[in-house]
Amino acid sequence: MSPALAAALVASLACAASAENIGVTAAPVLQLPVGARAMGMGSAFTGLADDLSALHYNPAGLSVMPWREASFMYLKGFEDQSIQHMSLGGPIPFPGLIGEGFTALGGSLLMASHGDIEINRLNSNGSLAGTDSREAGSDMVATLGYSERVAVFEIPVKQDSVRLEHSMGAAGKFIRSTLAETYTASTFAGDVGYLVRAPDQGVGFGFAVQNIGSKLTFISEGDPLPLTYRAGFSWKPHLPDTMTLPARQEMTVVGDAYYLARERAARGLIGLEYTAMKAWAARFGYRLNDAVAGFTVGFGGAWGPLSMDYAWGMTDSLTDTHRFTFTYKFGRLSEREREKKRKPFIESMPEREDLKGIDERKPDMIDQPARPRREVPENRKSAPGWIY
């Protein structure tokens, strides 16, 4: 295969996965939304980030997870494109680097297949020698992330106070792309994130920088990764308990904005999630100024530790994408275990300490003060009595 054909295949893969990346950035698979729950809300997840999908949107959100989770996602994309995503993570009993507790660790593996292509083999005279069918391309992204709480502040407001919980996280990625089963390129990248939450008010705000890394190079030409800046908020308004509405209901409103630094383009995302009885959820979202996906819908259900989420997204070409995510929750850590802080470290080794003169020192004597003598009045006469 000639370098020109390889370059053409790279461009075609980018076009199939993300129309906004044509000839500008590499590894468009990094921009595909991960997690059916987040996708159902239009992928506006930076300011919420309260499940294992935080590893993809905002790694700082891993620290708010009370459960350990294992999840598997399957995406049926354009034509014969498919993506599988597996992840595992949750809280860990570690006080953290700062010492404020609420630490979490997560890892994921994403594998994408971009279908098959036909390659014609030519003879020296230009006639057709044969046709081979090969996989057009594939991507593999391995991610490892860590998050912890860094500070807790209380801000007085009128006669009350607002508790703010601050978390930070980071994730490292290894990216490997294969083209027509012949050419391979790999590189490393990283994400950093910040999340602040006011749990009593149901408000959250997050910020993340994604895909910080070097170019992905095929043969001799390389393209930069899709460097992205994300910011988002979440709000859970209080819903009244009435006889006509389901018990234990909850609503979450989310919004995101992200900026593609290489393309110099901004996008907006909005979403809504309604949950009833902490088991059934309906989701809606919309991606503003985005040619890849517009309106999204989704739903989810939970049965004990098992849950299933589905999301559907529409594109400008009237095609659609379907995502299924299956999650298993286990190993819940209590609030007391998660907030376990670092103990003060005092280095003391009595057997190695040289305490000079410790055997010669004597305790200081303290003189007891003399008790005052009681004076007898002169006019007081002795009482009569016997003398023995």
Stockholm file with secondary structure:
# STOCKHOLM 1.0

chainA/1-388         MSPALAAALVASLACAASAENIGVTAAPVLQLPVGARAMGMGSAFTGLADDLSALHYNPAGLSVMPWREASFMYLKGFEDQSIQHMSLGGPIPFPGLIGEGFTALGGSLLMASHGDIEINRLNSNGSLAGTDSREAGSDMVATLGYSERVAVFEIPVKQDSVRLEHSMGAAGKFIRSTLAETYTASTFAGDVGYLVRAPDQGVGFGFAVQNIGSKLTFISEGDPLPLTYRAGFSWKPHLPDTMTLPARQEMTVVGDAYYLARERAARGLIGLEYTAMKAWAARFGYRLNDAVAGFTVGFGGAWGPLSMDYAWGMTDSLTDTHRFTFTYKFGRLSEREREKKRKPFIESMPEREDLKGIDERKPDMIDQPARPRREVPENRKSAPGWIY
#=GR chainA/1-388 SS CCHHHHHHHHHHHHHHHCGGGTTTCSCGGGGSCCCHHHHHTTTCCTTTCCSTTHHHHCGGGGGGCCSEEEEEEEEECSTTCEEEEEEEEEEESCCCSSSCCCEEEEEEEEEEECCEEEEEEECTTSCEEEEEEEECEEEEEEEEEEEEEEEEEEEEETTEEEEEEEEEEEEEEEEEEEETTTEEEEEEEEEEEEEEEETTTTEEEEEEEEEEECCEEETTEEECCCCEEEEEEEECCCCCCCTTSCSSCEEEEEEEEEEETTTTEEEEEEEEEEEETTTEEEEEEEEETCSSCCEEEEEEEEETTEEEEEEEEECTTSCEEEEEEEEEEECCCCHHHHTCCCCCCCCCCGGGCCCTTTTTCCCCCCCCCCCCCCCCCTTCCCCCCCCC
#=GC SS_cons         CCHHHHHHHHHHHHHHHCGGGTTTCSCGGGGSCCCHHHHHTTTCCTTTCCSTTHHHHCGGGGGGCCSEEEEEEEEECSTTCEEEEEEEEEEESCCCSSSCCCEEEEEEEEEEECCEEEEEEECTTSCEEEEEEEECEEEEEEEEEEEEEEEEEEEEETTEEEEEEEEEEEEEEEEEEEETTTEEEEEEEEEEEEEEEETTTTEEEEEEEEEEECCEEETTEEECCCCEEEEEEEECCCCCCCTTSCSSCEEEEEEEEEEETTTTEEEEEEEEEEEETTTEEEEEEEEETCSSCCEEEEEEEEETTEEEEEEEEECTTSCEEEEEEEEEEECCCCHHHHTCCCCCCCCCCGGGCCCTTTTTCCCCCCCCCCCCCCCCCTTCCCCCCCCC
//
